[in-house]
Amino acid sequence: MRIVDAQLHEPSVWGDWEWADRRLRWELMLELQLGQMNAVGVDAALLFAIDLDWARFAAARHPGRFAVVPMFAAVPGLHVLDAGAPDIERIVEELSAESGVVAVRIVRTVPKPDGGAVLAPAEAFDRLAAACARAALPLFMSTVGDLATPGRLAARHAELTVIVDHLGLPQPPSYRRDTTPFAQLPKLLALADHPNVVVKCSGAPTLSREGYPFADLWPHLRRVIGAFGVERVMWGSDFSRVLGRAGFHLRLPRGEEPYEGKHTYAEALHYVRDTDQLTPAEKAAILGETVQALLHWPGPR
C-alpha cells in the first residue's frame, strides 16, 4: 500500500535562521521533511508550500515522493499567488505545464487572531476556477465557513475536480472549532450530489474530544465515506498547521501551545492505517489510491 499525504506545508525549523543561505535552508527543510515521512511510513506527499520555490526544489530532487500544489489567495498579506492577477489565465496555463505541479489551491479563508476567519468574496476565484477547468488542473479549496462555493464551482465546471480541504469544517489551531465539532457536516454531505466534488480528511483529529486513536471521529467519517465513496475521499495530515508553524516564518501561536485535538504526525496517520473501522481496500484507497488516481500522479497528468 502506497501512502500519500495529501496535505503538507514546508516543515518548521525550531529556531530563526535568518542569516542562512536560502539554498542551505531548502536543503535542511528537505531533509527534515524526508525524515518525518520516513519515520512514520509516508511514501509521498503533496506540498502546499508557502515558499513555492522550495516545493519546486523538493519535487525536482524527489519527483516520486513530492508533487507541488501552488496556492492562490484573494486576501492581501499571504505570501501566496494572487487569485486576482490580471493574467491569471496565463499563470494557470504555465503551472499546468510545469513538471511537478499536479493541482492548485484556493485559500478562501484566512485565520484571525481571535480564532475567527476572514472570508474572501467567492467571486474573486471565478476566473481562477475557469482557468483550472480549461487546463484540466484539479482545484483544492480551503473554504472553512463556506461550503456553498465548492458546490457552485463544481456545478458550473462539471469537468473540474473540486477537492474540499479539511472536511470543510473549522479546525484548531487555525480556527475555533464549533461547540459541536461536526455540526456543519450535513452541508459537506450535500456536496456528494456533485460527482466532481472530493473530500480531503485532513486535520480530522483536531476535531476529536478523546485523543488517539480518535474513536469519536469514526461515526462522522463513516458518513462521509458513505456519501462520497472511497474513490472521492483522501487522507492528509496537515502536520505543520497542527503544530502551528510552517517553514522559517509562518507561526500560529495557538498551535505552539497545548490544545484539545493536538496530535503527532504518527497519530495523524495511524488512526486511519490501524483502525478496524475500515477494510483493507478502503484504507488503500483513502491513504493513497484516490489522490493518485485523481491527480494522475506519479506519472503524466
C-alpha positions in Angstrom: 0.0 0.0 0.0 1.5 3.3 -1.1 0.7 6.0 1.5 0.4 9.6 0.1 0.0 12.6 2.5 -2.3 15.0 0.6 -1.5 18.0 2.8 1.9 19.2 3.9 3.4 22.6 4.2 7.1 23.0 4.5 8.5 21.6 7.7 9.2 24.0 10.6 12.6 24.7 11.9 12.6 25.4 15.7 14.9 28.4 15.6 15.2 31.5 13.5 17.9 31.1 10.9 17.6 34.5 9.3 21.3 34.6 8.3 21.4 31.3 6.5 21.8 31.0 2.7 18.5 30.3 1.0 19.7 27.1 -0.6 21.0 25.8 2.7 17.6 26.4 4.2 16.0 24.5 1.4 18.4 21.6 1.9 17.6 21.5 5.6 13.9 21.6 5.1 14.0 18.8 2.5 16.0 16.6 4.9 13.5 17.3 7.7 10.6 16.6 5.5 12.0 13.3 4.3 13.0 12.3 7.8 9.5 12.9 9.2 7.9 11.0 6.4 10.3 8.1 6.7 9.8 8.0 10.4 6.0 7.4 10.3 5.8 5.5 7.0 4.6 8.0 4.4 5.8 7.3 0.9 4.9 10.5 -0.9 3.3 13.9 -0.2 1.6 16.9 -1.8 3.4 20.1 -0.9 1.3 23.2 -0.3 4.3 25.3 0.4 4.4 29.0 1.4 7.7 29.1 -0.3 6.7 27.8 -3.7 10.3 27.7 -4.9 11.2 25.3 -2.1 8.4 23.0 -3.1 9.6 23.0 -6.7 13.2 22.3 -5.5 11.9 19.3 -3.4 9.8 17.9 -6.2 12.7 18.2 -8.7 15.0 16.3 -6.3 12.5 13.6 -5.5 9.8 13.5 -8.2 8.4 10.2 -7.0 7.9 11.5 -3.4 6.8 15.1 -3.8 4.3 17.0 -6.0 3.5 20.7 -5.9 0.2 22.4 -5.3 0.6 26.2 -5.7 -1.8 28.3 -3.6 -3.8 31.3 -4.5 -5.5 33.9 -2.2 -7.6 37.0 -2.7 -6.7 38.5 0.7 -3.6 40.6 0.9 -0.8 39.7 3.3 -0.5 36.0 2.5 2.7 35.0 0.8 1.0 33.0 -2.0 -0.1 33.7 -5.6 -2.7 36.4 -6.3 -6.1 35.0 -7.4 -7.0 38.3 -8.8 -4.0 38.7 -11.1 -4.9 40.3 -14.5 -3.1 37.5 -16.3 -4.5 34.6 -14.1 -5.3 32.5 -17.2 -1.7 32.6 -18.4 -0.4 31.8 -14.9 -2.6 28.7 -14.6 -1.7 27.6 -18.1 2.0 27.8 -17.3 1.5 26.0 -14.0 -0.4 23.2 -15.7 2.6 22.6 -18.0 5.1 22.7 -15.1 6.8 19.5 -14.1 5.8 18.5 -10.6 2.6 20.7 -10.4 -0.5 18.4 -10.1 -3.2 20.9 -8.9 -3.7 24.3 -7.4 -5.4 25.5 -4.3 -7.8 28.3 -3.3 -7.2 29.8 0.1 -10.7 31.3 0.6 -10.5 31.8 4.4 -7.7 33.4 6.4 -7.5 32.9 10.2 -8.0 35.9 12.5 -6.1 36.3 15.8 -9.3 35.6 17.8 -9.8 32.2 16.0 -12.4 33.6 13.6 -11.9 33.9 9.8 -11.6 36.5 7.1 -13.7 35.2 4.1 -12.7 36.5 0.7 -15.5 37.1 -1.8 -16.5 33.9 -3.6 -16.5 35.6 -7.0 -12.8 36.5 -6.5 -11.9 33.0 -7.6 -14.3 32.6 -10.6 -11.6 33.3 -13.2 -9.1 31.0 -11.4 -11.6 28.2 -11.3 -12.5 28.6 -15.0 -8.8 28.6 -15.9 -8.2 25.4 -13.9 -11.2 23.8 -15.7 -9.7 24.6 -19.1 -6.3 23.4 -18.1 -7.7 20.1 -16.5 -6.0 21.1 -13.3 -7.7 19.9 -10.1 -8.7 22.6 -7.6 -8.2 22.2 -3.8 -10.3 24.6 -1.7 -9.6 25.8 1.8 -13.1 27.2 2.4 -13.9 27.0 6.1 -17.2 28.7 6.7 -18.4 28.4 3.1 -19.5 25.0 1.7 -21.7 26.6 -0.9 -18.9 27.9 -3.2 -17.4 24.4 -3.9 -20.8 23.2 -5.0 -21.3 26.3 -7.2 -18.0 25.9 -8.9 -18.5 22.1 -9.3 -21.9 22.7 -11.0 -20.5 25.4 -13.2 -17.5 23.4 -14.3 -18.5 19.7 -14.5 -15.1 18.8 -15.9 -13.3 20.3 -12.9 -12.3 18.2 -9.9 -13.0 20.3 -6.7 -11.4 19.0 -3.5 -12.7 20.3 -0.2 -9.9 20.6 2.3 -10.2 19.7 6.0 -13.7 18.4 5.6 -14.7 22.0 5.2 -15.0 22.3 8.9 -13.3 24.8 11.3 -10.4 23.2 12.9 -7.9 24.3 15.6 -5.4 25.8 15.9 -6.2 28.0 12.8 -9.9 28.4 13.8 -12.1 27.9 16.8 -13.9 24.6 16.3 -17.7 24.6 16.7 -19.1 23.6 20.1 -20.3 20.5 18.3 -17.3 19.9 16.0 -19.3 18.2 13.3 -22.4 20.4 13.4 -21.8 21.6 9.8 -21.2 18.1 8.4 -24.6 17.9 6.6 -23.5 20.8 4.4 -20.5 18.8 3.4 -22.5 15.7 2.8 -24.8 17.6 0.5 -21.9 18.2 -1.9 -21.8 14.5 -2.7 -24.6 15.2 -5.2 -21.8 16.7 -7.4 -19.8 13.8 -8.9 -16.8 16.0 -9.3 -16.5 17.1 -5.6 -13.9 15.2 -3.5 -13.3 15.4 0.3 -9.9 15.6 1.9 -10.0 14.3 5.5 -7.0 16.4 6.6 -6.5 17.5 10.2 -9.5 15.5 11.3 -8.0 14.5 14.7 -8.1 18.2 15.8 -11.9 17.6 16.0 -11.6 14.7 18.4 -12.5 15.1 22.1 -10.9 11.8 23.1 -7.3 11.8 21.9 -5.6 9.0 20.0 -6.9 6.7 18.4 -9.8 9.3 18.0 -12.6 6.7 18.2 -15.2 9.5 18.3 -14.3 10.6 14.8 -15.5 7.4 13.1 -19.2 7.8 13.2 -18.8 11.1 11.3 -16.1 9.8 8.9 -18.2 6.8 8.0 -21.0 9.2 7.0 -18.5 11.0 4.7 -17.3 7.7 3.2 -20.9 6.5 2.8 -21.9 9.7 0.9 -18.9 10.2 -1.3 -17.4 6.7 -1.6 -13.7 6.0 -1.0 -12.9 6.9 -4.6 -13.8 10.5 -3.6 -12.2 10.6 -0.1 -8.5 11.2 0.5 -6.3 11.5 3.6 -3.9 14.3 4.6 -2.1 15.2 7.8 -1.6 19.0 7.6 1.0 18.3 10.2 2.6 21.7 10.0 -0.6 23.5 10.8 -1.4 21.2 13.7 2.0 22.2 15.2 1.2 25.9 14.4 4.3 26.5 12.4 5.5 26.2 8.7 8.9 26.9 7.4 11.0 29.6 9.0 8.5 32.4 9.2 4.8 31.3 9.4 3.8 30.9 13.0 0.4 30.4 14.7 0.9 30.8 18.4 -2.2 28.9 19.3 -0.7 25.9 17.6 2.5 26.0 19.6 0.5 25.7 22.9 -1.4 22.6 24.0 -4.9 22.5 22.7 -7.7 19.9 22.5 -7.1 17.8 19.4 -3.4 18.4 19.1 -1.6 15.3 17.9 1.6 13.9 16.4 2.4 13.0 12.7 2.3 9.3 13.6 -1.1 9.6 15.2 -2.4 11.5 12.2 -1.6 8.5 10.0 -2.0 5.5 12.3 -5.6 6.3 13.4 -6.5 5.5 9.8 -3.9 2.9 8.9 -4.5 0.8 12.1 -8.3 1.2 12.6 -10.8 -1.6 12.5 -13.4 0.8 11.1 -12.1 0.4 7.5 -11.5 -2.6 5.3 -8.0 -3.0 3.8 -9.4 -1.9 0.4 -10.9 1.3 2.0 -7.6 2.1 3.7 -5.6 1.6 0.5 -8.0 4.0 -1.3 -8.1 6.7 1.3 -4.4 6.6 2.1 -3.2 6.8 -1.4 -5.1 5.4 -4.3 -7.7 8.1 -4.5 -5.2 11.0 -4.6 -3.0 9.2 -7.1 -5.9 8.4 -9.4 -7.5 11.9 -9.3 -4.2 13.8 -9.7 -2.7 11.2 -12.1 0.5 11.2 -10.0 3.1 9.7 -10.1 3.1 9.8 -13.9 2.0 12.3 -16.5 -1.2 14.2 -15.8 
